[in-house]
Amino acid sequence: MRPKLKRLSSSDVEIFWWEPETLADVYFQLALEIGEPDTVGQHLFYVTVATPEGLRAHARGAVMSDRAVLVLSEFSLSTLRKHIATILERCEGWNWGECSTKLQRYFAWEYEDHK
């Protein structure tokens, strides 16, 4: 089974219309609704999307990031969507549990550390 991207959104930028003025502007949180194909439900995953310049501009101290970051050399929604599709291909599994474990290599999951 291959996980399916059902929706992209961001509370930081209007992802489908936004055009950054500079590469340093590219630093935002992206929400991905991903689920099983042929089902209604989905799970929320999060990733920070940034350019190297955006990481530098938003760095707080010596560590720029330690997880769930997608670094683009320049911002393009098309490139972003293609790379997410590639990640979803890498996260194929026998069931949702296996897929979600693989997805957490790339994205933060809404149920991560949930007891």
N, C-alpha and C positions, 0 to 999 in steps of 0.2 A: 504494500500500500504506500502511496506517495501522499504526504500531507498537501493540502490545497490552501493557497492564499485566497481568502474570501474578501478581505478589505484592508486597505492601508489608510492610516490617518496620522495626523500630528496636531498636538495642541500648540506647538511652537510656530509652525508655518502652514500656509495653505498649500499642501504638498503638490496638488495638481496644477497650480497656477504660479507658484512662487519662482522667482528668478533672483538668485543672489547677486548683489552688486559686486562683491569681491569674494575670493576664495575663503577669506577669513570669516565670512558670514555663514559658511556652511558648517553648522553645528546645531543639531536639533534631535529631539526624541521622536522616534517613529514607532507607532503602535501597529502591530500586524495581527489581524484576526486570521488564525490558521486552524483548520479542522480536517476532519476526515472527508474525503470526497463522497458525494452522494448522501451527505447528512446535513441537517439544518444547523446544528450547533458548531461553535468554534471556541478556541481558547485565545487569550491575549498574550502576545509576546512583545517584548520591547527591545529596541536597539537604538543606540546613539549613532546618527549618521554625521560624518564630519570629513573635512579635508584636513591634511596636515596643518595647513594654516589656521583652520578653525579650531583644531585641537590646541595649537599654541596660543591662540587668542583667548581661549576659555580655560587654560590650564590653571590649576590651583596648586601651586607647589611643583615639586619635581616630577610627580607622577601625573601623566596626562589622562590615563585611563587604565583600568585593570580588568575590564570585562564588558562584553556585549557592545562592541563598537565596530562599525563598518566604516572603513576609511576609503574615501574616493579621491582620486587625483584631481577631479573636477566634478561639479554637480551636474547630473543629467538624470531626470526621472526615468528615462528609458534604460540607461545603464544600471540604475538602482534596481529597477524591476527585473531586469535580466539576471542580475547577480542573485537576487532573492530566489528566483526560479531555480538557479543552479544549486543554491543551498538546499532548497526543498527536495531536489533530486537526490542530493547526498543523504537526505534524512529518511529515505524509504525504509520501511520495516515491515514486519509481519503483522503488527497491530499498532494501535495508537500509543500504547505505553512505550514501545520501542522507538517510535517516531519522535515522541515528545522528549525522550531522553537525548536523542541525537540533536533535536532542535535547540536544546539548552546549551549545546556547545557554542552556538552562535548568538542566541537571544536569551534575554531574561524572561522567564515564564511567570505568569500571574500566580500560579500555585507553587512556585519554588519555595522550599522550606515550610510549606503548609503542613500542619500536623492535624 
